Amino acid sequence: MATLAQVRQQHPEYNDMGDGALAMALHRKFYSDVPMADYLGQLGIDRGDVLYELRDPGNGDGDYLRQQLAAPGAGESQQQAEQRQAGQLTPERRAGGVEGAARAALQGATFGFGDELVAAGAAAFNPDQSQSFGDKFNAYLSREQGLVDNFREDNPVVAYGSEIAGAIPTGVAAGGQLAGRGATLGMRALTGAGVGAGQGAAYGFGSADGDLADRGMNALMSAGVGGVVGGAIPLVSNTIGSAVQRGQQGRILDAAAKAAPTADDLKSAASAMFEQATGGTPLAITDNSYMRFLGDVQSIGQKLRINANLDPKSVGLSEMMLSIADDLARGGTAVDMKDLHLLRQAAQRVAMSSEGRDAAFANTVIRRLDDFVQTLKPADILGGADPSQATNALYRGISTWSRANKVGLVEEAIRVGQAAASGPEKGIRNALRTMLFRKPDVWNRFTTAEQQAIKDVIDGTPGSNLMKLIGTFGFGGNTATNGIGGAAGMALGQMAGGPVGMVLGPAIGSIGRNASEKMTTNLANRAMGAVATEGLQSLPKFDPNKATALERMLFRTALPGSKPLVPSR
């Protein structure tokens, strides 16, 4: 079939006839057996344009067109034809990519009122006086809604993406600029809930069909959904931000653990630096310097009224320090760093005592000894090195010695925890908590980064805590506790999977327990590596009270919505 343009080219005598009149004349004479809907498509003319041209009442061509359009087209049922004919201004066509994206963006930019605005404009400029504005508006609105819905079906990614993109500017203007406002996470959540409720209500009202009551109900429901979404955005952003920061911290600590020296390595390095400070000989302390340290410690012991009956461990520690002084008095000997190291190890063992006074005195000795070593001056040491070089080497040795002592504390806590009856997972956590975290004088020796690494062991990570939970339903080393847990795992497994589940329940629990122990041990080694690493002062820290770029992006995209929060069609 030739198009209408081709017919006019071959028969110029028809140029004085309109497209609609010429199309109807040709259909009557030559193509009456072709359904009108298909016929107009093959001619290459728009049904809406023909209907508009032949709209006048009493126009025979118009009556003929509407009658023929009521007949089903190719592949169309009678019901579909009646539905199409009932909305004469809503031809069943599909919007193309550019057109569909533009309509979707308009929907987003107008909070779902785009189809109503287009329909109102089309009805206002339609000169047909035979229909009321309301009838024309409803007809055009049906067409617009169909085009929007069809494009969502045909190109969902482009449709919803364009709608979100169109929603961003108006979303920001209509409260999105408030994203992230508030001094705390809770205040930002409240702000987000208010913004979300307002934008949800507007979008729900504009995107709904029906009368004012229907739109009001949809606006109310959408406001509720928008309030929940808006209030949740800061919480979601905070969770994601915390996870990202934890990942960054973990990578830094893992890298530190791989290259970290042991406590013995650090002590050897410190000894080498001390020897450099004394011209290549082991660092020795002058008699006067040691006696000054001993007098300081003895005065503290006298204030605590240390005695052999109540505080035997403290008295033993005091006698060890006095024996060193006796050796100095006899002459022919000197106090070197090895002596101070052995003294500190003895004090550290006493500090772990369950006796409060013994532990308090030993911790005082440790603090005074560390202060003594860390405040040594070239005049306090014996040796013939250059004074400036001796000072630099001495200070580097002191710093390394301090790190070695802290690593030793962590190593000892791990050793105690691994031998605990409750198993390594609980044992290591409890040992670090009681031996380090709950002792302010010990805990404050560690840097912020080192404290964070140790707290990761004590508190656990999401993964290790999940394995710990699963492990409670498996058998393990502690017969009493894990016997109960294993029995619970068997019972739950039987409820879920019968006899097979009864076997698998405790087996899975035991796997979780072993995984938790391994993960806790790895975290402890990582913490020890952090302590051993020089210069690791702090880690990247996520502030939950600070809005992130992710939060602002979620406010400007999720809240306006890409479709009605409560679907209406």
Buried (B, 14 or more C-beta within 10 A) or exposed (E): BEEBEEBBEEEEEBEEEEBBBBBBBBBEEEBEEBBBBBBBBEBEBBBBEBBBBBBEEEBEBBEBBBEBBBEBBEEBEEEEBEBBBEBBBBBBBEBEEEEBBBBBBBBBBBBBBBBBBBBBEBBEEBEBEEBEEEEBBBBBBBBBBBBBBBBBEBBEEBBBBBBBBBBBBBBBEBBBBBBBEBEEBBEBBBBBBBBBBBBBBBBBBBBBBEEEEEBBBBBBBBBBBBBBBBBBBBBBBBEBBEEBBBEBBBEBBEBBBEEBBBBEBBBBBBBBBBBBBBBEBBBBBBBEBBBEBBEBBBEBBEEBEBEEEEBBBBBEBBEBBEEBBEBBEEEEBBBBBEBBBEBBEBBBEBBBBEBEBBBBBBBBBBBBBBEBBEEBEBEBBBBEBEEEEBBBBBBBBBBBBBBBBBBBBBBBBBEBBBEBEBBBBBBBBBBBBBBBBEBEEBBEBBBEBBBBBBBBBBEBBEEBBBBBEBBBBBBBBBEEBBEBBBBBBBBBBBEEEEEEBBBBBBBBBBBBBBBBBBBBBBBBBBBBBBBBBEEBEEBEEBEBEBBBEBBBBBBBBBBBBBBBBBEBE
